[in-house]
Amino acid sequence: MSRARLYLHLAALAVPLLATSVWSFALNRGDLPLAVKQDAIFGGIGVLSAQLAALLRWPALERRARAGEGAWLTGLGMAALTHVFFGVIFAVMVNASLLWLQPEEASGTTDAILQALFFIAMSVLVVGAAFFPLTAALAHGIAALRRKELADGAA
């Protein structure tokens, strides 16, 4: 595995945890145990979402690196995919737990879709929007590193 790809996946681990930590600890300043629990739940889903986005967008990032182009848009795409995955995974988890714990309270398909859209919006609006430029800058830097790796390997 290239260092660039390793750094991408490390960033997909760290950035969601940073985002959820900012939100959880700001929201629950007086209740540290609750903040940690929320950070674990939302951060875990965020990390899974970011890892999926990184995995799916790596080929585009690699193409940008080989072409010598910037990867800003690829980074924005990764950020957008991360938030979409977050909303969908969170809605699925909520509905799966309802089906298991209280089947009579489970949502229908339309409600589940609306829940996913709500969670996507909340993911972006709460602190996620601030991380779009960071993700774009990270992708751009990682593409530059990958371009250097490719040049060093070709030399």
C-alpha positions as CSV (number, residue, x, y, z in Angstrom):
1,M,0.0,0.0,0.0
2,S,1.3,3.4,-0.8
3,R,2.0,6.0,1.9
4,A,-0.6,8.3,0.2
5,R,-3.3,5.7,0.5
6,L,-2.3,5.0,4.1
7,Y,-2.5,8.7,4.9
8,L,-5.9,8.9,3.2
9,H,-7.3,6.1,5.4
10,L,-5.7,7.6,8.5
11,A,-7.4,10.9,7.7
12,A,-10.7,9.0,7.2
13,L,-10.2,7.7,10.8
14,A,-9.1,11.0,12.4
15,V,-11.3,13.6,10.7
16,P,-14.7,12.1,11.5
17,L,-13.6,11.6,15.1
18,L,-12.5,15.2,15.3
19,A,-15.8,16.4,13.9
20,T,-18.0,14.3,16.2
21,S,-15.8,15.2,19.2
22,V,-16.2,18.9,18.5
23,W,-20.0,18.4,18.3
24,S,-20.4,16.0,21.2
25,F,-18.2,17.8,23.7
26,A,-19.6,21.3,22.7
27,L,-23.2,20.0,23.1
28,N,-22.6,18.2,26.4
29,R,-20.0,20.3,28.3
30,G,-21.5,19.4,31.6
31,D,-21.9,15.7,31.0
32,L,-18.6,14.1,30.0
33,P,-19.8,10.5,30.1
34,L,-22.7,11.3,27.7
35,A,-20.4,13.2,25.4
36,V,-18.0,10.2,25.2
37,K,-20.9,7.9,24.5
38,Q,-22.2,10.1,21.7
39,D,-18.8,10.6,20.3
40,A,-18.3,6.8,20.2
41,I,-21.6,6.2,18.4
42,F,-21.5,9.1,15.9
43,G,-17.7,8.8,15.5
44,G,-17.9,5.1,14.8
45,I,-20.5,5.6,12.1
46,G,-18.5,8.6,10.8
47,V,-15.3,6.6,10.5
48,L,-17.1,3.7,8.7
49,S,-18.7,6.3,6.4
50,A,-15.4,8.0,5.7
51,Q,-13.5,4.8,5.1
52,L,-16.2,3.7,2.6
53,A,-15.9,7.0,0.8
54,A,-12.1,6.9,0.7
55,L,-12.2,3.3,-0.6
56,L,-14.7,4.3,-3.4
57,R,-13.0,7.5,-4.3
58,W,-9.4,6.3,-4.3
59,P,-9.4,5.4,-8.0
60,A,-10.5,9.0,-8.9
61,L,-7.8,10.3,-6.6
62,E,-5.2,8.0,-8.2
63,R,-6.3,9.2,-11.7
64,R,-5.9,12.8,-10.7
65,A,-2.4,12.1,-9.3
66,R,-1.4,10.3,-12.5
67,A,-2.7,13.1,-14.6
68,G,-1.0,15.8,-12.5
69,E,-4.3,17.4,-11.7
70,G,-5.6,18.8,-8.4
71,A,-7.9,16.6,-6.4
72,W,-10.0,19.3,-4.7
73,L,-13.2,18.1,-6.4
74,T,-12.4,14.5,-5.5
75,G,-12.1,15.6,-1.9
76,L,-15.4,17.4,-2.0
77,G,-16.9,14.2,-3.4
78,M,-15.4,12.2,-0.6
79,A,-16.9,14.6,2.0
80,A,-20.3,14.4,0.3
81,L,-20.2,10.6,0.1
82,T,-19.2,10.4,3.8
83,H,-22.2,12.4,4.8
84,V,-24.6,10.4,2.6
85,F,-23.2,7.1,4.0
86,F,-23.5,8.5,7.5
87,G,-27.2,9.4,7.1
88,V,-28.0,6.0,5.5
89,I,-26.0,3.9,8.0
90,F,-27.5,5.8,10.9
91,A,-31.0,5.4,9.7
92,V,-30.5,1.7,9.0
93,M,-29.1,1.2,12.5
94,V,-31.9,3.1,14.1
95,N,-34.5,1.1,12.2
96,A,-32.7,-2.2,12.8
97,S,-32.6,-1.6,16.5
98,L,-36.3,-0.7,16.5
99,L,-37.1,-3.9,14.5
100,W,-35.2,-5.9,17.1
101,L,-36.4,-4.1,20.3
102,Q,-39.9,-2.8,19.4
103,P,-41.0,-4.3,16.0
104,E,-44.4,-2.6,16.3
105,E,-42.7,0.8,16.3
106,A,-40.5,0.1,13.2
107,S,-40.7,2.6,10.3
108,G,-41.8,1.9,6.8
109,T,-39.6,2.4,3.8
110,T,-40.8,6.0,3.2
111,D,-40.1,6.9,6.8
112,A,-36.7,5.3,6.7
113,I,-35.8,7.3,3.6
114,L,-36.9,10.5,5.2
115,Q,-34.9,9.6,8.3
116,A,-31.8,9.0,6.2
117,L,-32.3,12.4,4.5
118,F,-32.7,14.0,7.9
119,F,-29.5,12.4,9.2
120,I,-27.6,13.4,6.1
121,A,-28.7,17.0,6.5
122,M,-27.9,17.0,10.2
123,S,-24.5,15.5,9.5
124,V,-23.7,18.3,7.1
125,L,-25.3,21.2,9.0
126,V,-24.1,20.6,12.5
127,V,-20.3,20.6,12.0
128,G,-19.9,18.7,8.7
129,A,-19.9,21.7,6.4
130,A,-16.8,23.0,8.0
131,F,-15.0,19.8,7.1
132,F,-15.7,20.0,3.4
133,P,-12.8,22.4,2.7
134,L,-10.5,20.3,5.0
135,T,-11.4,17.1,3.2
136,A,-10.8,18.8,-0.2
137,A,-7.4,20.1,1.0
138,L,-6.5,16.6,2.4
139,A,-7.4,15.0,-0.9
140,H,-5.4,17.5,-2.9
141,G,-2.3,17.0,-0.6
142,I,-2.7,13.2,-0.8
143,A,-2.9,13.4,-4.6
144,A,0.3,15.4,-4.7
145,L,2.0,12.9,-2.4
146,R,0.8,10.1,-4.7
147,R,2.1,11.9,-7.7
148,K,5.5,12.2,-6.0
149,E,5.4,8.5,-5.2
150,L,4.7,7.7,-8.8
151,A,7.5,9.9,-10.0
152,D,9.9,8.4,-7.6
153,G,8.9,4.9,-8.6
154,A,9.3,5.8,-12.3
155,A,12.8,7.3,-11.8
